[in-house]
Amino acid sequence: MNLVLVTIDCLRADHLSCLGYFKKTTPNLDYLASGGALFRQAISVAPGTPFSFLAAFTSTYPLMYGGQLYVTNQRTALAQVLKEHGYHTAAFHSNPWLSSHFGYHHGFDTFDDGMEKGQYKSLPGKGKGLVRSILGTSSKLYKALASVYRSVIFVNPYVEAEALTRKAISWLRGNPNNSFLWMHYMDVHQPYLPRRRIISLFERHRLVRLNQKAQEGRHKPGNLSPEEVNELVDLYDAEVSYTDEAIGRLLHMLKRSKILDSTFVIITADHGQEFMEHGHYAHGLHLYDELIRVPLIITGPGLRGQVIGQQVSLLDLAPTILDLLKIKKPEAFLGNSLLSLMKGKVKAGNSEAISETAYKRSRQDLKKPPSATIARRIPMGKGKWKYICIEGVNSIKKAQLDILLRKISLRTDRWKYIYDEGKQDELYCLEDDPKETQSMISIKPKIATELRNKIMAHIEFEDKSIPSEEERIKARIKQLKGSRRT
């Protein structure tokens, strides 16, 4: 038996035609969903890649264990479990947050994160690093090279879907049995630029400027005109369709090679994307449904076509995969399998979905966040926490103190409560106000108190998992050493 897990960066649920979108964006995903389980209310554990994937692949909450955003010894990765049970494992993607530096290579026989041949090894990138080490970040030469580097990254920031699909198909042909394949498509992530062959250089330059304007003013309401937002949405939908075509080629290969008959296929996303619904563009800091409601399609032998309306969490993804393959889940996994729900026997999974992230109180007063991750969290009172951060692979001895604030949502079938350590909490009735436009925190105090108490219990549970400083440093050093060997 095989399993193919396809994840798509930034794909919001409401832009799939099988989930009611008015454009025909996803004919291949629609076809796949017609023969399996289509979840209408699948909720990501986080609005950004680092938090979301950690939860999905280890079935633990990202702010547990001090909020270390890499696969630590305390977390058991899905691929490790499958490898131990004799599966051939492979991963293909080009997202630096999912690289071996963060431990995502653990358990994979083949791990291609697009880093060796990508822009991260480019001449501008190397030159920028060299000048920074000699002259520092304030030099004019460094700033010039940094500008060039950003342009290189912006124009070609990831491996495109066509190339990624070719890699995956090549691997599957050599591993047709007892295999686990994970693919992560980046095309739906900004910047949104149609394939080079179908637009002029002048038009591409205009679109690059539009994407840059959106990115630079992503937290400034009014920075984008309604016409510009609509154009970004159209470009986003074009990238969704392009990715759908690539998945269609993958499915065609599986069917033609008769691999599909013995393969479970799962389609989902790490998070969605904001288009100014709440005054913001991009993703990562907020917990509204445009960011945490994602697609989830599960098909394969023994599964029937159905639409499931019950809310589920991606915390249940890894346990579900193991259950499909008849493997017992590790004790460290907090989620529950959705297989019994798909078979119509009983309700399963976590009906109350928790999503979470963390952010800085003041971007102006604090330095740029470190490139590696958050480490140990220490309470300081009044909603403030200290985080010891390790900055980069080559600076393990350099610790930086940051103050980050947590943001956590609890979503039921009807209500969503958003707890924010740095701002006013929010409460929305999703039945009457699905776009989350009017907070009812003062109108429904009893419901607000009940849901807030559950979030406080969740925070207390997470804090009990925080390792000692010595344990944290040892784990980080071991993780960094492991990433260097790959």
Secondary structure in CASP SS format (residue, H / E / C, confidence):
PFRMAT SS
TARGET T0000
AUTHOR 0000-0000-0000
METHOD secondary structure of the structure
MODEL  1
M C 1.00
N E 1.00
L E 1.00
V E 1.00
L E 1.00
V E 1.00
T E 1.00
I E 1.00
D C 1.00
C C 1.00
L C 1.00
R C 1.00
A H 1.00
D H 1.00
H H 1.00
L C 1.00
S H 1.00
C H 1.00
L H 1.00
G C 1.00
Y C 1.00
F C 1.00
K C 1.00
K C 1.00
T C 1.00
T C 1.00
P H 1.00
N H 1.00
L H 1.00
D H 1.00
Y H 1.00
L H 1.00
A H 1.00
S H 1.00
G C 1.00
G C 1.00
A E 1.00
L E 1.00
F E 1.00
R C 1.00
Q C 1.00
A E 1.00
I E 1.00
S C 1.00
V C 1.00
A C 1.00
P C 1.00
G C 1.00
T H 1.00
P H 1.00
F H 1.00
S H 1.00
F H 1.00
L H 1.00
A H 1.00
A H 1.00
F H 1.00
T H 1.00
S C 1.00
T C 1.00
Y C 1.00
P C 1.00
L C 1.00
M H 1.00
Y H 1.00
G H 1.00
G C 1.00
Q C 1.00
L C 1.00
Y C 1.00
V C 1.00
T C 1.00
N C 1.00
Q C 1.00
R C 1.00
T C 1.00
A C 1.00
L H 1.00
A H 1.00
Q H 1.00
V H 1.00
L H 1.00
K H 1.00
E H 1.00
H C 1.00
G C 1.00
Y C 1.00
H E 1.00
T E 1.00
A E 1.00
A E 1.00
F E 1.00
H C 1.00
S C 1.00
N C 1.00
P H 1.00
W H 1.00
L H 1.00
S C 1.00
S H 1.00
H H 1.00
F H 1.00
G C 1.00
Y C 1.00
H C 1.00
H C 1.00
G C 1.00
F C 1.00
D C 1.00
T E 1.00
F E 1.00
D E 1.00
D C 1.00
G C 1.00
M C 1.00
E C 1.00
K C 1.00
G C 1.00
Q H 1.00
Y H 1.00
K H 1.00
S C 1.00
L H 1.00
P H 1.00
G H 1.00
K H 1.00
G H 1.00
K H 1.00
G H 1.00
L H 1.00
V H 1.00
R H 1.00
S H 1.00
I H 1.00
L H 1.00
G C 1.00
T C 1.00
S C 1.00
S C 1.00
K H 1.00
L H 1.00
Y H 1.00
K H 1.00
A H 1.00
L H 1.00
A H 1.00
S H 1.00
V H 1.00
Y H 1.00
R H 1.00
S H 1.00
V H 1.00
I H 1.00
F H 1.00
V H 1.00
N C 1.00
P C 1.00
Y C 1.00
V C 1.00
E C 1.00
A H 1.00
E H 1.00
A H 1.00
L H 1.00
T H 1.00
R H 1.00
K H 1.00
A H 1.00
I H 1.00
S H 1.00
W H 1.00
L H 1.00
R H 1.00
G H 1.00
N C 1.00
P C 1.00
N C 1.00
N C 1.00
S E 1.00
F E 1.00
L E 1.00
W E 1.00
M E 1.00
H E 1.00
Y E 1.00
M C 1.00
D C 1.00
V C 1.00
H C 1.00
Q C 1.00
P C 1.00
Y C 1.00
L C 1.00
P C 1.00
R C 1.00
R H 1.00
R H 1.00
I H 1.00
I C 1.00
S C 1.00
L H 1.00
F H 1.00
E H 1.00
R H 1.00
H H 1.00
R H 1.00
L H 1.00
V H 1.00
R H 1.00
L H 1.00
N H 1.00
Q H 1.00
K H 1.00
A H 1.00
Q H 1.00
E H 1.00
G C 1.00
R C 1.00
H C 1.00
K C 1.00
P C 1.00
G C 1.00
N C 1.00
L C 1.00
S C 1.00
P H 1.00
E H 1.00
E H 1.00
V H 1.00
N H 1.00
E H 1.00
L H 1.00
V H 1.00
D H 1.00
L H 1.00
Y H 1.00
D H 1.00
A H 1.00
E H 1.00
V H 1.00
S H 1.00
Y H 1.00
T H 1.00
D H 1.00
E H 1.00
A H 1.00
I H 1.00
G H 1.00
R H 1.00
L H 1.00
L H 1.00
H H 1.00
M H 1.00
L H 1.00
K H 1.00
R H 1.00
S C 1.00
K C 1.00
I C 1.00
L H 1.00
D H 1.00
S H 1.00
T E 1.00
F E 1.00
V E 1.00
I E 1.00
I E 1.00
T E 1.00
A E 1.00
D C 1.00
H C 1.00
G C 1.00
Q C 1.00
E E 1.00
F E 1.00
M C 1.00
E C 1.00
H C 1.00
G C 1.00
H C 1.00
Y E 1.00
A E 1.00
H C 1.00
G C 1.00
L C 1.00
H C 1.00
L C 1.00
Y C 1.00
D H 1.00
E H 1.00
L H 1.00
I H 1.00
R E 1.00
V E 1.00
P C 1.00
L E 1.00
I E 1.00
I E 1.00
T E 1.00
G C 1.00
P C 1.00
G C 1.00
L C 1.00
R C 1.00
G C 1.00
Q E 1.00
V E 1.00
I E 1.00
G C 1.00
Q C 1.00
Q C 1.00
V E 1.00
S E 1.00
L H 1.00
L H 1.00
D H 1.00
L H 1.00
A H 1.00
P H 1.00
T H 1.00
I H 1.00
L H 1.00
D H 1.00
L H 1.00
L C 1.00
K C 1.00
I C 1.00
K C 1.00
K C 1.00
P C 1.00
E C 1.00
A C 1.00
F C 1.00
L C 1.00
G C 1.00
N C 1.00
S C 1.00
L C 1.00
L H 1.00
S H 1.00
L H 1.00
M H 1.00
K C 1.00
G C 1.00
K C 1.00
V C 1.00
K C 1.00
A C 1.00
G C 1.00
N C 1.00
S C 1.00
E C 1.00
A E 1.00
I E 1.00
S E 1.00
E E 1.00
T E 1.00
A E 1.00
Y E 1.00
K E 1.00
R C 1.00
S C 1.00
R C 1.00
Q C 1.00
D C 1.00
L C 1.00
K C 1.00
K C 1.00
P C 1.00
P C 1.00
S C 1.00
A C 1.00
T E 1.00
I C 1.00
A C 1.00
R C 1.00
R E 1.00
I E 1.00
P E 1.00
M E 1.00
G E 1.00
K C 1.00
G C 1.00
K E 1.00
W E 1.00
K E 1.00
Y E 1.00
I E 1.00
C E 1.00
I E 1.00
E C 1.00
G C 1.00
V C 1.00
N C 1.00
S C 1.00
I C 1.00
K C 1.00
K C 1.00
A E 1.00
Q E 1.00
L E 1.00
D E 1.00
I E 1.00
L E 1.00
L E 1.00
R E 1.00
K E 1.00
I E 1.00
S E 1.00
L E 1.00
R E 1.00
T C 1.00
D C 1.00
R C 1.00
W E 1.00
K E 1.00
Y E 1.00
I E 1.00
Y E 1.00
D E 1.00
E C 1.00
G C 1.00
K C 1.00
Q C 1.00
D C 1.00
E E 1.00
L E 1.00
Y E 1.00
C E 1.00
L C 1.00
E C 1.00
D C 1.00
D C 1.00
P C 1.00
K C 1.00
E C 1.00
T C 1.00
Q C 1.00
S C 1.00
M C 1.00
I C 1.00
S C 1.00
I C 1.00
K C 1.00
P H 1.00
K H 1.00
I H 1.00
A H 1.00
T H 1.00
E H 1.00
L H 1.00
R H 1.00
N H 1.00
K H 1.00
I H 1.00
M H 1.00
A H 1.00
H H 1.00
I H 1.00
E H 1.00
F H 1.00
E H 1.00
D H 1.00
K C 1.00
S C 1.00
I C 1.00
P C 1.00
S C 1.00
E H 1.00
E H 1.00
E H 1.00
R H 1.00
I H 1.00
K H 1.00
A H 1.00
R H 1.00
I H 1.00
K H 1.00
Q H 1.00
L H 1.00
K H 1.00
G H 1.00
S H 1.00
R H 1.00
R H 1.00
T C 1.00
END
